[in-house]
Amino acid sequence: MLKFKKNLDNADNKLLVLYARLIKIFLIISILFLIWIVFILVGSFILEFEPNWAILDLNNWILIWCFLIVIFIIFEIALYIHYISSIGKRIEFVETEPEFIFGKRLYIYTFPIGYKGGIFSKTYIQIDKNSVLRLRNLIIPPGDLWNKEGK
């Protein structure tokens, strides 16, 4: 059961990293655009350049910046909705049938999470009269096991 959860976490982490990068790009573009608008503002009012010295006047640049921010906000909302829906779909897909042993529901916990291979100990602990917990603890990691065989 936790094996699927680890794969779920990796996929979610990849989405989060991708979304974080996109958000950083949006912020950088917004800040650069704001700096450009301040530069136009300084050129128009302090240095007294003509109003259209930067191709467009200050009002049009501010409107373009506002439009860009609105597009970024809409895009961020779409990314958030996509992230939430992808988590919901994966969680529904990952759910498995409960395991039973001796007529009792079996809950499995593996420590450390994510190890494949190696030698594990299995300990069964009765939680209540209807539930059993199976603890899987790593005794020998796969790297140590294979290094000893190779010598």
Residue frames as qw, qx, qy, qz and C-alpha x, y, z in Angstrom:
[[0.000, 0.885, 0.465, 0.000, 0.00, 0.00, 0.00],
 [0.259, -0.856, 0.106, 0.435, 2.78, 2.48, 0.86],
 [0.525, -0.073, 0.571, 0.627, 4.71, 1.41, -2.22],
 [0.250, 0.677, 0.554, 0.415, 2.01, 3.03, -4.33],
 [0.210, -0.943, -0.198, 0.163, 2.04, 6.12, -2.09],
 [0.483, -0.520, 0.321, 0.627, 5.77, 6.65, -2.73],
 [0.374, 0.252, 0.616, 0.647, 5.19, 6.58, -6.50],
 [0.002, -0.862, -0.483, -0.157, 2.32, 9.00, -6.00],
 [0.360, -0.839, -0.010, 0.408, 4.58, 11.35, -4.06],
 [0.479, -0.219, 0.467, 0.710, 7.25, 11.29, -6.79],
 [0.235, 0.534, 0.612, 0.534, 4.72, 12.16, -9.50],
 [0.172, -0.923, -0.344, 0.007, 3.28, 14.93, -7.35],
 [0.476, -0.649, 0.152, 0.574, 6.75, 16.28, -6.60],
 [0.424, 0.105, 0.536, 0.722, 7.50, 16.44, -10.34],
 [0.050, 0.767, 0.522, 0.369, 4.30, 18.42, -10.90],
 [0.365, -0.882, -0.170, 0.244, 5.13, 20.73, -8.00],
 [0.515, -0.379, 0.310, 0.704, 8.65, 21.34, -9.34],
 [0.297, 0.384, 0.574, 0.659, 7.28, 22.12, -12.81],
 [0.122, -0.866, -0.440, -0.205, 4.64, 24.48, -11.40],
 [0.478, -0.749, -0.029, 0.457, 7.19, 26.17, -9.13],
 [0.467, -0.105, 0.411, 0.776, 9.44, 26.84, -12.13],
 [0.131, 0.604, 0.560, 0.552, 6.55, 28.28, -14.12],
 [0.302, -0.895, -0.320, 0.077, 5.59, 30.53, -11.21],
 [0.514, -0.542, 0.152, 0.648, 9.19, 31.77, -10.94],
 [0.354, 0.201, 0.516, 0.754, 9.24, 32.54, -14.67],
 [0.059, -0.791, -0.516, -0.323, 5.96, 34.45, -14.35],
 [0.425, -0.834, -0.158, 0.315, 7.28, 36.44, -11.42],
 [0.505, -0.293, 0.306, 0.752, 10.52, 37.29, -13.22],
 [0.220, 0.445, 0.555, 0.668, 8.62, 38.43, -16.31],
 [0.215, -0.867, -0.434, -0.115, 6.27, 40.53, -14.17],
 [0.492, -0.714, -0.006, 0.498, 9.12, 42.16, -12.28],
 [0.439, -0.055, 0.425, 0.789, 11.03, 42.92, -15.48],
 [0.074, 0.641, 0.561, 0.518, 7.90, 44.42, -16.99],
 [0.348, -0.879, -0.300, 0.131, 7.38, 46.53, -13.87],
 [0.511, -0.477, 0.185, 0.690, 10.99, 47.74, -14.08],
 [0.313, 0.280, 0.534, 0.734, 10.38, 48.65, -17.74],
 [0.114, -0.821, -0.490, -0.271, 7.29, 50.64, -16.77],
 [0.454, -0.790, -0.090, 0.402, 9.24, 52.48, -14.06],
 [0.488, -0.163, 0.377, 0.770, 11.95, 53.21, -16.65],
 [0.141, 0.551, 0.555, 0.607, 9.30, 54.63, -19.00],
 [0.307, -0.873, -0.378, 0.033, 7.81, 56.63, -16.12],
 [0.499, -0.603, 0.094, 0.615, 11.23, 58.13, -15.29],
 [0.393, 0.081, 0.493, 0.772, 11.91, 58.85, -18.96],
 [0.027, 0.680, 0.570, 0.461, 8.57, 60.54, -19.51],
 [0.323, -0.897, -0.286, -0.098, 8.25, 62.65, -16.37],
 [0.564, -0.701, 0.112, 0.422, 11.73, 63.22, -14.97],
 [0.476, -0.195, 0.480, 0.711, 13.84, 63.23, -18.12],
 [0.377, 0.652, 0.167, -0.636, 10.95, 64.76, -20.10],
 [0.180, -0.057, 0.810, 0.555, 11.19, 62.56, -23.17],
 [0.475, 0.019, -0.304, -0.826, 8.32, 62.72, -25.62],
 [0.732, -0.129, 0.389, -0.544, 5.30, 60.54, -24.64],
 [0.958, 0.238, 0.048, -0.155, 5.82, 57.82, -27.28],
 [0.107, 0.759, -0.641, -0.030, 9.59, 57.48, -26.94],
 [0.315, -0.247, 0.912, -0.094, 9.22, 53.79, -25.90],
 [0.072, -0.149, -0.864, -0.475, 6.99, 52.84, -28.88],
 [0.328, -0.654, -0.634, -0.252, 3.82, 53.12, -26.73],
 [0.151, -0.650, 0.218, -0.712, 2.84, 55.69, -24.15],
 [0.057, -0.257, 0.793, -0.549, 2.81, 54.99, -20.39],
 [0.678, 0.030, 0.306, -0.668, -0.93, 54.24, -20.23],
 [0.846, 0.292, -0.336, -0.294, -0.70, 51.53, -22.88],
 [0.409, 0.367, -0.786, 0.282, 2.32, 49.91, -21.19],
 [0.305, -0.161, 0.671, -0.657, 0.42, 49.82, -17.88],
 [0.805, 0.156, 0.066, -0.568, -2.61, 48.27, -19.61],
 [0.729, 0.359, -0.579, -0.067, -0.39, 45.63, -21.22],
 [0.137, 0.319, -0.809, 0.474, 1.18, 44.86, -17.84],
 [0.554, -0.041, 0.478, -0.681, -2.26, 44.51, -16.21],
 [0.849, 0.269, -0.200, -0.408, -3.41, 42.24, -19.03],
 [0.536, 0.395, -0.730, 0.155, -0.28, 40.13, -18.60],
 [0.160, -0.228, 0.747, -0.604, -0.87, 39.81, -14.85],
 [0.745, 0.088, 0.227, -0.621, -4.48, 38.71, -15.47],
 [0.801, 0.343, -0.454, -0.187, -3.28, 36.06, -17.92],
 [0.294, 0.360, -0.804, 0.371, -0.72, 34.82, -15.38],
 [0.426, -0.128, 0.595, -0.669, -3.37, 34.63, -12.66],
 [0.849, 0.200, -0.029, -0.488, -5.71, 32.67, -14.93],
 [0.671, 0.398, -0.625, 0.030, -2.84, 30.35, -15.86],
 [0.008, 0.318, -0.787, 0.528, -1.96, 29.83, -12.18],
 [0.667, -0.006, 0.388, -0.636, -5.57, 28.94, -11.39],
 [0.856, 0.315, -0.288, -0.293, -5.55, 26.44, -14.28],
 [0.432, 0.406, -0.762, 0.259, -2.31, 24.88, -12.97],
 [0.291, -0.218, 0.684, -0.632, -3.81, 24.61, -9.48],
 [0.810, 0.128, 0.158, -0.550, -7.00, 22.96, -10.78],
 [0.762, 0.393, -0.505, -0.098, -4.93, 20.55, -12.89],
 [0.177, 0.389, -0.797, 0.427, -2.77, 19.65, -9.88],
 [0.504, -0.100, 0.567, -0.644, -5.76, 19.03, -7.61],
 [0.862, 0.239, -0.027, -0.447, -7.57, 16.95, -10.23],
 [0.630, 0.433, -0.644, 0.035, -4.47, 14.87, -11.02],
 [0.077, -0.300, 0.806, -0.505, -4.00, 14.07, -7.31],
 [0.680, 0.046, 0.382, -0.624, -7.65, 13.03, -7.01],
 [0.838, 0.352, -0.289, -0.300, -7.45, 10.77, -10.05],
 [0.444, 0.426, -0.760, 0.210, -4.24, 9.10, -8.87],
 [0.292, -0.228, 0.720, -0.587, -5.53, 8.53, -5.37],
 [0.815, 0.152, 0.198, -0.524, -8.65, 6.89, -6.74],
 [0.766, 0.445, -0.446, -0.128, -6.56, 4.79, -9.12],
 [0.239, 0.477, -0.774, 0.342, -4.05, 3.71, -6.48],
 [0.609, -0.287, 0.473, -0.569, -6.49, 2.48, -3.87],
 [0.394, 0.170, -0.891, -0.151, -6.27, -1.29, -3.57],
 [0.771, -0.398, -0.384, -0.314, -8.39, -3.92, -1.95],
 [0.418, -0.683, 0.499, -0.331, -7.58, -4.44, 1.72],
 [0.528, 0.255, -0.808, 0.056, -5.50, -7.50, 2.56],
 [0.766, -0.468, 0.130, -0.422, -6.61, -10.00, 5.17],
 [0.402, 0.322, -0.833, 0.203, -4.65, -12.55, 7.19],
 [0.183, -0.181, -0.897, 0.359, -6.40, -15.07, 9.45],
 [0.114, -0.717, -0.670, -0.155, -9.66, -13.20, 8.89],
 [0.283, -0.781, -0.191, 0.523, -8.20, -9.91, 10.16],
 [0.432, 0.893, 0.044, 0.120, -7.50, -6.80, 8.13],
 [0.774, -0.170, 0.060, 0.607, -3.79, -6.37, 7.43],
 [0.105, 0.992, -0.060, -0.040, -2.17, -2.92, 7.51],
 [0.855, 0.101, 0.021, 0.509, 1.38, -2.80, 6.12],
 [0.067, -0.983, 0.156, 0.064, 4.08, -0.30, 7.04],
 [0.869, 0.207, -0.040, 0.448, 7.56, -0.49, 5.52],
 [0.206, -0.957, 0.183, 0.090, 10.54, 1.37, 6.97],
 [0.022, 0.484, -0.043, -0.874, 12.43, 3.02, 5.38],
 [0.620, 0.631, 0.357, -0.301, 9.99, 3.92, 2.65],
 [0.465, 0.802, -0.252, -0.278, 11.16, 3.41, -0.91],
 [0.192, -0.513, 0.823, 0.150, 13.69, 0.61, -0.59],
 [0.914, 0.250, -0.098, -0.305, 13.35, -2.21, -3.07],
 [0.770, 0.306, -0.508, 0.237, 15.44, -5.27, -2.55],
 [0.041, -0.512, 0.625, -0.588, 17.55, -6.06, 0.46],
 [0.430, -0.221, -0.864, 0.140, 16.58, -8.11, 3.47],
 [0.381, -0.465, 0.036, -0.798, 13.57, -7.09, 5.56],
 [0.028, -0.104, -0.904, 0.414, 12.24, -8.34, 8.86],
 [0.424, -0.395, -0.457, -0.674, 8.49, -8.81, 9.16],
 [0.039, -0.084, -0.766, 0.636, 6.79, -8.32, 12.49],
 [0.332, -0.500, -0.618, -0.509, 3.06, -8.81, 12.98],
 [0.009, -0.043, -0.566, 0.823, 1.35, -6.78, 15.73],
 [0.117, -0.587, -0.784, -0.165, -2.30, -7.22, 16.61],
 [0.039, -0.293, 0.045, -0.954, -3.97, -3.81, 16.82],
 [0.587, -0.082, 0.374, -0.713, -7.40, -5.00, 17.86],
 [0.638, 0.037, 0.759, -0.124, -9.44, -8.15, 17.37],
 [0.693, 0.628, 0.346, -0.071, -10.11, -7.28, 13.69],
 [0.402, 0.889, -0.208, 0.070, -6.80, -5.66, 12.63],
 [0.846, -0.281, 0.159, 0.424, -3.15, -6.67, 12.32],
 [0.164, 0.939, -0.261, -0.154, -0.16, -4.44, 11.54],
 [0.918, 0.086, 0.102, 0.373, 2.77, -5.87, 9.57],
 [0.126, -0.920, 0.280, 0.244, 5.99, -3.90, 10.13],
 [0.879, 0.326, 0.040, 0.345, 8.67, -4.43, 7.51],
 [0.281, -0.898, 0.255, 0.222, 12.05, -3.12, 8.68],
 [0.685, 0.637, -0.333, 0.117, 15.12, -3.05, 6.47],
 [0.816, -0.510, 0.180, 0.202, 17.92, -5.11, 7.96],
 [0.539, -0.259, 0.469, 0.649, 20.46, -5.17, 5.10],
 [0.378, 0.721, -0.034, -0.580, 20.20, -2.55, 2.33],
 [0.881, 0.447, 0.155, 0.019, 20.46, -3.75, -1.27],
 [0.351, 0.837, -0.391, 0.151, 23.80, -1.95, -1.77],
 [0.353, -0.589, 0.696, -0.211, 25.42, -3.76, 1.16],
 [0.864, 0.054, 0.473, -0.164, 23.95, -7.07, 0.11],
 [0.796, 0.601, 0.013, 0.069, 25.27, -6.88, -3.45],
 [0.139, 0.834, -0.506, 0.173, 28.70, -5.55, -2.41],
 [0.563, -0.445, 0.675, -0.173, 29.25, -8.56, -0.12],
 [0.890, 0.250, 0.378, -0.048, 28.29, -11.02, -2.84],
 [0.594, 0.787, -0.154, 0.068, 30.65, -9.40, -5.37],
 [0.140, -0.792, 0.584, -0.113, 33.74, -9.84, -3.12]]
